[in-house]
């Protein structure tokens, strides 16, 4: 076999490997970009998901297993401005879900997983049968602006009540999306 034929075969093999590797990498990134479907456990219904209008906080409640050590309590259920799970990482953006249980749940564990975290922010809350409950997160501080997959979950003991993923993207990728509903017409 001539040296030039051997070089051509090696080049063809190299091109095939590179093409296969590129296709595999692109498939993997597309799979990571897709959000899994929201999960609602037995007796739980997810009423709304998305970016909600910034509501006034009525108070705070201690939540020592969160990064701030407390959570904000909202006055009622806010209006959802964008019913989507792609969220811009910008100060003032609020996102989450409204859930309802068909039975009373005392002391449910609420987990918020941030991208790259080894443990979630955790707090505890009750669900009253038939009463919608807001579960969300607001970007109030610059160190919270972490892009990637965020997951909000709740458990009654070991039983999963719900799990919803959000794709938090750089704020510049989503210039028209806001939680300030005063800017919406």
C-alpha positions in Angstrom: 0.0 0.0 0.0 1.4 3.4 -0.9 2.1 6.0 1.8 -0.4 8.4 0.3 -3.2 5.8 0.5 -2.4 5.1 4.1 -2.5 8.8 4.9 -5.9 9.2 3.2 -7.3 6.2 5.2 -6.0 7.6 8.4 -7.5 11.0 7.6 -10.9 9.5 6.8 -10.8 7.5 10.0 -9.9 10.7 11.9 -12.7 12.7 10.2 -15.3 9.9 11.1 -14.2 9.9 14.7 -14.4 13.7 15.0 -17.8 13.7 13.3 -19.1 11.0 15.7 -17.6 12.9 18.7 -19.2 16.1 17.6 -22.6 14.5 17.0 -22.4 12.8 20.4 -21.5 16.1 22.1 -24.3 18.0 20.4 -26.8 15.3 21.3 -25.7 15.5 25.0 -25.9 19.3 25.1 -29.4 19.2 23.6 -30.5 16.6 26.1 -29.1 18.7 29.0 -30.9 21.8 27.6 -34.3 20.0 27.7 -36.2 20.2 30.9 -37.8 17.1 32.4 -41.5 17.2 32.7 -42.9 18.5 36.1 -43.8 15.7 38.5 -46.8 15.9 40.8 -47.2 13.1 43.4 -50.5 11.5 44.3 -53.0 14.0 45.6 -50.9 17.0 44.4 -51.8 19.2 41.5 -49.5 21.8 40.0 -51.7 24.9 39.2 -49.2 27.2 37.6 -45.5 27.4 36.8 -43.4 30.3 35.6 -42.2 33.8 36.3 -44.5 35.7 38.5 -45.2 39.3 39.2 -43.2 40.5 42.1 -45.5 40.4 45.1 -45.0 42.3 48.4 -43.5 40.3 51.1 -45.7 40.3 54.2 -43.1 38.9 56.6 -40.1 36.6 56.9 -40.0 33.2 58.6 -36.8 31.6 60.0 -35.4 28.9 57.7 -32.0 28.1 59.1 -31.3 25.5 56.3 -31.4 28.2 53.6 -28.5 30.4 52.4 -30.2 33.5 53.9 -31.4 31.8 57.1 -35.0 32.9 56.4 -37.7 32.9 53.7 -40.0 35.7 52.6 -43.8 35.0 53.0 -45.9 36.5 50.3 -49.2 38.1 50.7 -51.4 35.8 48.6 -50.7 34.1 45.3 -49.0 36.4 42.7 -50.0 36.7 39.1 -47.8 34.8 36.6 -46.5 37.0 33.9 -44.7 34.3 31.9 -45.8 30.7 32.0 -42.4 29.2 31.1 -39.6 27.4 32.8 -36.8 29.4 31.1 -35.8 32.1 33.5 -33.4 35.0 33.1 -30.7 35.4 35.8 -31.4 39.0 36.7 -32.0 40.8 40.0 -35.8 41.2 40.7 -36.9 38.1 38.7 -39.2 35.8 40.7 -40.1 32.3 39.5 -41.8 29.2 40.9 -45.1 27.3 41.0 -48.4 27.1 42.7 -49.4 23.7 44.0 -52.4 22.3 45.8 -52.8 19.2 47.8 -56.1 17.3 48.2 -55.2 16.4 51.8 -53.5 18.2 54.7 -49.8 17.8 55.0 -48.0 19.0 58.1 -44.3 19.9 57.9 -43.5 19.2 54.3 -39.8 19.6 53.4 -39.4 22.2 50.6 -36.1 21.9 48.7 -34.6 24.3 46.2 -31.6 22.9 44.4 -29.2 25.4 42.7 -26.8 24.4 39.9 -23.7 22.8 41.3 -24.9 22.7 44.9 -24.1 19.7 47.1 -27.2 20.3 49.2 -30.4 22.2 48.7 -31.9 25.2 50.5 -34.5 23.6 52.8 -37.4 24.9 54.7 -40.6 23.4 56.0 -44.2 24.3 55.4 -47.8 23.0 55.7 -50.3 22.3 53.0 -54.0 22.6 53.8 -56.3 20.5 51.6 -57.7 22.4 48.7 -55.7 25.6 49.4 -53.2 26.8 46.7 -49.7 27.4 48.0 -47.0 29.5 46.3 -43.5 28.0 46.2 -40.8 30.2 44.5 -37.5 32.0 44.5 -36.6 35.6 43.8 -33.2 36.8 42.7 -32.6 39.5 45.4 -28.8 39.3 45.6 -26.0 39.1 43.0 -24.6 35.8 44.4 -27.9 34.1 43.7 -27.7 34.7 39.9 -26.5 31.2 39.1 -27.3 29.9 35.6 -28.1 26.3 34.9 -30.7 23.8 36.1 -32.6 24.8 39.2 -35.0 22.3 40.8 -37.8 22.9 43.3 -39.1 19.9 45.1 -41.3 19.0 48.1 -41.5 15.9 50.3 -43.9 14.5 52.9 -41.4 12.3 54.7 -39.8 10.2 51.8 -42.8 10.8 49.5 -42.1 13.1 46.6 -44.9 15.7 46.4 -43.7 17.6 43.4 -40.5 18.3 41.4 -40.1 21.1 38.8 -37.0 22.1 37.0 -36.2 25.6 35.7 -33.5 26.5 33.1 -31.9 29.7 34.5 -30.1 31.5 31.6 -27.9 34.6 31.4 -30.2 37.6 31.7 -29.0 39.1 28.5 -30.5 36.1 26.6 -34.0 37.0 27.7 -34.3 40.9 27.6 -38.1 41.1 27.5 -38.8 38.8 30.4 -39.4 40.5 33.7 -41.2 40.0 37.0 -42.1 43.7 37.2 -45.6 43.5 35.9 -45.9 47.3 36.0 -43.8 47.2 32.8 -46.3 44.8 31.1 -49.2 46.2 29.0 
